Amino acid sequence: MKNLFAFLALFGMLSFGALNHAVAQEEFAQEEQEVEEQEFMEEETLPEEEEEVAAEEEGALHQEIKRIFIEGGAGFMGVVLLALIFGLAISIERILYLSFATTDTDKLLKNVEEALENGGVEEAKEVCRDTRGPVASIFYQGLSKIDEGIDVVEKSVASYGGVQTGLLEKNLTWISLFIAIAPMLGFMGTVIGMIEAFDAIEVAGDISPSLVAGGIKVALITTVSGLVVAVILQIFYNYITSKIDSLVNNMEDASISLIDLLVKHNLKKQ
């Protein structure tokens, strides 16, 4: 009987200990799950908070630009904005045109030489027709005059090179016009703002900061806006002119190489 009581007591202690251990494990697992859920929620909330902050900053910047535009005067600020829009539109169009006008002249010369050796002038002209860019157009023009002699080919290439250069420089005068107009409009707004300030002084019969501050502020905003537009368009203008200079130099080098190639081809035929 004593052994039975001892066995029951030992069994009860073991059961109680196992129960306590299971409960402790369950509580620990629950705490770990809560911590993981909290961390997950924080990780999810952080990007949302960052997006909200970015949206607020973007909205604040938009509102600030709108406020400056209104304070500068819708009339002059609107004209300055139009100058920026038209100038950027022409600049982007020129950049795209010049990008498409870029040609791998070494590859084109190689293809033209192979075509002359294998299929003659007509096949070389076909290669030029299938190639994009002013260099290919100049080559086609020169190949079209090959029956009239090398001197005629050289003159034709030089003349058509001038035509292609004019096409590359198309609409650049409009960009330079907007570069010149934008600061002028800003300075005009400055003068008008100062006139309004002096009118306010004349009407009030007294000089006080509150009277002249509005006119001077309008003057400064329009001036800064015009200068900013001019600087932006000037950067685009300089990039476009440098790109045109590079293409023109490439065209001249390729034209000289074409003349040399045709001279060599005629010598082989003879």
Buried (B, 14 or more C-beta within 10 A) or exposed (E): EEEEEEEEEEEEEEEEEEEEEEEEEEEEEEEEEEEEEEEEEEEEEEEEEEEEEEEEEEEEEEEEEEEBBEBBBEEBBEBBBBBBEBBBEBBEEBBEBBEEBBBEBEEBBEBBBEBBEEEEBEBBBBBBEEBEBBBBBBBBBBBBBBEEEBEEBBBBBBEBBEEBBEEBBEEBEBBBBBBEBBBEBBBBBBEBBBEBBEEBBEEEEEEEEEBBEBBBBBBBBBBBBBBBBBEBBBEBBEBBBEBBEEBBEBBBEBBEBBBEBBEEBEEEEE
